[in-house]
Amino acid sequence: ENISKYQLQYASKYPHFPHLYKRETHTIQASKDSSKDDSPNLFYVFFLIIIIILQCISVADLKTPQGLAGYSCKKLELVTVDDFVFSGLHAGNTSNLIKAAVTPAFTAQFPGVNGLGISIARLDLAVGGVVPMHTHPDSSEIIVVIQGIIDAGFVSSANKVYFKTLKTGDIMVFPQGLLHFQINAGTTPALAYVSFSSPSPGVQILDFALFGNDLPSNIIEETTFLDDAQVKKLKGVLGGTG
Ligand SMILES: *[C@@H]1O[C@H](CO)[C@@H](O)[C@H](O)[C@H]1NC(C)=O
């Protein structure tokens, strides 16, 4: 009974926007599920038990080492209201290459969100500031613009572009795993808050993944069709070698 419910949720994770995600993903999941048909799925039973055993449902204890399942829990008698309050969402320093600063309130900064499937960050964009094309593989994101004008958008895995100039008070959602960006489109600094459907959303920034490491230039050229001069120039700007 519980297991079939779980499978149903898994299969219908994105019922409203199936077109944003490539078919292959669904096909792989479908063939995995259909091979099991209606018979009890021992893999899921095992998986659920592991999750129940390992998942922390309380405040993260940042002083203990992080294990496979994330942080261990703080002893309940030591938890206070201050574990659920965070006062650190101050303006970040935007004196950097991208003229932008993200100040996170993720599990590492705000242990109270541990295990709750939610977190938030502050986004400061100086004039000309940009959060380059990036993805959070495990998390959807929602932005609310507090001050200024922000060009924001994402690209579906079918390469359709969803792009809009957001005004103060507008919100926009970026579905899980899809490449997206934010740019200050105004002539004053912009401020926004971004919340996530994960307490520790990972991030991968496309430009840094390509040009900010030691992946050999010839491999980048072969996989992106960029020429050597462009690749070397971008590696120079973004700190890559090779
Ligand atoms: C902001 O960062 C720049 C560059 O790293 C640094 O020079 C400057 O002192 C920082 N400003 C503040 C207020 O921390």
The ligand as an ORCA input file, in Angstrom:
! r2SCAN-3c Opt
* xyz 0 1
  C      34.747     43.112     -1.344
  O      35.577     42.283     -2.119
  C      36.685     42.975     -2.683
  C      37.398     42.020     -3.628
  O      37.678     40.799     -3.011
  C      37.590     43.477     -1.541
  O      38.667     44.176     -2.087
  C      36.760     44.398     -0.646
  O      37.517     44.779      0.467
  C      35.479     43.685     -0.171
  N      34.654     44.651      0.529
  C      34.166     44.408      1.730
  C      33.289     45.465      2.303
  O      34.396     43.385      2.341
*
